[in-house]
Amino acid sequence: MIKLLSRLPWAALYAFSAFLYFLAYYVVRHRDHVIREQLEKVFPSLSADERKDIHKQFLRNFCDVLLELLKSVSMTEDDMRRRMRVTNPELPRRYLDAGQSVMLMTSHLGNWEWLLHGVVLQLGYPVDAAYKPLHDQWAERLMLRLRSRFGARMVPAKELLADFFQAPRRGTRDRYECRPGADVDGSALLDRVPGPGYGVLYRGRADRARHAPAHLVRACAARAAQFSTRWNFCPCGTGESPSRPIR
């Protein structure tokens, strides 16, 4: 079923995405109370209509990302490279070529799933990606298969630190030993994870970060880099990319 859906043309996929959005917002009211509450906390100065518009855009983009992720099942490496371009890969490669680990941090913007594929295909080094496992085992297996299709190695976020020390990889598919001063060459991709004990205003309230990329960077003597993503929307049928940006 998934392979069949992935072979549909872009126009058909986005039409189906629009249908899913209609169901999510107007019929099922997907996480309606939670989303509205969070928007009120994060954007208290906006009017109800403005927050409603953001709510709709969020769900529309979420449905697009879901269908684009399914589309990746049948996409070739060239297709993915054409739609997801890393504009300055020489920056992390400078350190990777010198035998140093690099930690890449990004955000849930546009199609964050494709961002992983794009980095894997264009970086030229093994990529370990931190993720939050799903409770449903069938969905977990499916997402792992989709996310690792182009070679990424998925690591549960809570196990990332232990994995860095116990079983990281070398420049091949083998593991490397990661310790301060070690001769390593690999990279990790994370999302939304500030430093240990770093106070942030999250969802309208003071919060403490649970994950610690800054701690990992220091522990593994790695370099850190923040991804800045920009999404260009091209009409369906142009053969170009996809995700509608949330403005």
C-alpha positions in Angstrom: 0.0 0.0 0.0 2.8 2.4 0.9 4.8 1.6 -2.2 1.7 2.2 -4.3 1.0 5.6 -2.7 4.6 6.6 -3.1 4.4 6.1 -6.9 1.5 8.5 -7.3 2.4 11.7 -9.1 3.0 14.8 -7.0 -0.3 16.4 -7.9 -2.2 13.4 -6.7 -0.2 13.2 -3.5 -0.8 16.9 -2.6 -4.5 16.4 -3.4 -4.6 13.5 -0.9 -2.6 15.7 1.5 -5.3 18.4 1.2 -8.0 15.8 2.0 -6.1 14.6 5.0 -5.8 18.2 6.2 -9.5 18.7 5.8 -10.2 15.6 7.9 -7.6 16.6 10.5 -8.8 20.1 11.0 -12.5 20.1 10.3 -13.6 16.5 11.1 -11.2 14.7 13.5 -10.0 17.9 15.1 -6.5 16.4 15.5 -5.0 17.4 18.8 -7.1 20.6 18.5 -7.1 21.5 22.2 -3.4 20.9 22.6 -2.4 22.9 19.5 -4.7 25.8 20.4 -3.4 25.9 24.0 0.2 25.9 22.9 -0.4 28.6 20.3 -2.0 30.8 23.0 1.0 30.4 25.2 3.6 30.9 22.5 1.8 33.8 20.7 -0.2 35.6 23.4 0.0 38.9 21.4 -1.7 37.5 18.3 -5.4 37.6 17.7 -7.5 34.5 17.7 -7.8 34.6 13.9 -4.0 34.9 13.5 -3.5 31.9 15.7 -6.2 30.0 13.8 -4.3 30.7 10.6 -1.1 29.3 12.1 -3.0 26.3 13.3 -4.2 25.6 9.8 -0.8 26.1 8.2 0.8 23.8 10.7 -1.7 21.0 10.0 -1.4 21.5 6.2 2.4 21.4 6.4 2.2 18.3 8.7 0.1 16.5 6.1 2.4 17.5 3.3 5.4 16.2 5.3 3.7 12.9 5.9 2.9 12.4 2.2 6.4 13.5 1.1 7.9 11.0 3.5 5.9 8.3 1.9 7.0 9.5 -1.5 10.6 9.0 -0.5 10.0 5.3 -0.6 10.2 5.4 -4.4 12.4 8.4 -4.9 15.9 7.9 -6.2 19.0 9.4 -4.7 19.1 11.9 -7.6 15.5 12.9 -6.9 16.3 13.6 -3.3 19.5 15.5 -4.1 17.6 17.7 -6.5 14.9 18.6 -3.9 17.1 18.8 -0.9 20.3 20.8 -1.3 23.0 21.4 1.3 24.4 24.8 0.2 27.7 24.7 2.2 28.7 21.1 2.9 32.3 22.2 2.9 31.9 23.6 6.4 31.3 20.3 8.2 33.6 18.5 5.8 36.5 20.7 6.8 36.4 19.1 10.3 35.3 15.7 9.1 38.2 15.5 6.7 40.5 16.4 9.6 39.2 13.4 11.5 36.9 15.3 13.9 33.3 14.5 14.7 30.6 17.1 13.8 27.2 17.5 15.6 24.6 19.1 13.4 21.5 20.6 15.1 18.3 21.5 13.2 14.7 22.2 13.7 11.2 20.9 12.6 10.9 23.3 9.7 9.5 22.5 6.3 10.2 18.8 5.7 12.6 17.8 8.5 12.5 14.2 7.4 13.9 15.1 3.9 16.6 17.1 5.6 18.0 13.9 7.1 18.1 12.3 3.6 19.7 15.3 2.0 22.5 15.4 4.6 23.1 11.7 4.3 23.4 11.8 0.5 25.5 15.0 0.3 27.8 15.0 3.4 29.9 12.0 2.3 30.3 10.7 5.8 28.2 8.3 8.0 25.3 10.1 9.8 23.8 9.0 13.1 20.4 10.7 13.7 18.8 11.1 17.1 15.1 10.5 17.2 12.2 9.9 19.6 10.9 6.3 19.3 7.2 5.8 18.6 5.0 3.8 21.0 3.3 1.8 18.2 5.7 -0.9 17.1 4.4 -1.1 13.5 4.7 2.7 13.1 8.2 2.5 14.7 9.4 -0.1 12.3 8.0 1.8 9.3 9.5 5.1 10.3 12.9 3.5 10.9 12.8 1.9 7.5 11.8 5.2 5.8 14.4 7.3 7.8 17.3 4.9 7.2 16.6 4.3 3.5 19.6 6.3 2.3 21.9 5.1 4.9 21.2 7.1 8.1 21.6 5.2 11.4 18.8 6.0 13.8 19.7 6.3 17.5 17.0 6.9 20.2 17.7 10.3 21.7 18.0 9.0 25.3 20.7 6.6 24.2 22.7 9.0 22.2 25.4 9.8 24.8 26.0 6.1 25.6 26.0 5.3 21.9 28.6 8.0 21.3 31.0 6.4 23.8 30.2 2.7 23.3 29.6 2.3 19.6 30.2 5.2 17.2 31.4 4.5 13.7 34.4 5.3 11.6 34.3 6.8 8.1 33.2 3.5 6.8 30.0 1.7 8.1 32.1 0.4 11.0 31.9 1.9 14.5 34.5 4.2 15.8 35.6 4.9 19.4 34.5 8.4 20.5 36.5 9.9 23.3 38.2 13.3 23.8 41.1 13.5 21.4 40.2 10.4 19.5 40.8 10.1 15.8 37.2 10.0 14.7 35.3 11.0 11.6 31.5 10.9 11.7 28.5 13.1 12.3 25.3 13.2 14.3 22.1 15.0 13.4 19.8 16.2 16.2 16.8 18.5 16.4 15.5 21.0 19.0 18.0 20.1 21.7 19.7 23.0 23.6 22.5 22.4 26.2 22.3 20.7 29.6 20.3 22.7 32.1 19.8 25.5 29.6 16.8 27.6 30.6 14.5 28.2 27.7 11.0 29.6 27.2 9.2 26.6 25.7 5.6 26.6 24.9 5.1 29.8 26.9 6.7 28.6 30.1 10.2 28.3 31.6 11.6 24.8 30.9 14.8 22.9 31.3 16.2 21.1 28.3 16.3 17.3 28.7 18.9 16.6 26.0 22.4 17.9 26.0 24.1 18.4 22.6 26.5 20.9 24.2 27.5 18.2 26.7 28.0 15.7 23.9 30.1 18.1 21.9 32.4 18.6 24.9 32.5 14.9 25.8 33.4 13.8 22.3 35.6 16.8 21.4 33.3 17.4 18.4 32.3 20.5 16.4 28.8 21.8 16.5 26.9 23.4 13.7 23.3 24.8 13.5 21.3 24.1 10.3 19.5 27.1 8.8 16.8 25.8 6.5 15.0 27.6 3.7 12.1 26.1 1.8 11.0 27.2 -1.7 7.5 26.2 -2.7 7.2 25.1 -6.4 3.8 24.3 -7.9 3.0 20.7 -8.4 3.9 19.3 -11.8 7.2 21.3 -12.1 9.1 18.3 -10.9 10.6 20.4 -8.2 10.1 20.3 -4.5 7.4 20.3 -2.3 6.8 21.5 1.2 4.8 24.6 1.7 6.7 26.9 4.0 4.9 28.2 7.1 5.3 31.9 7.0 
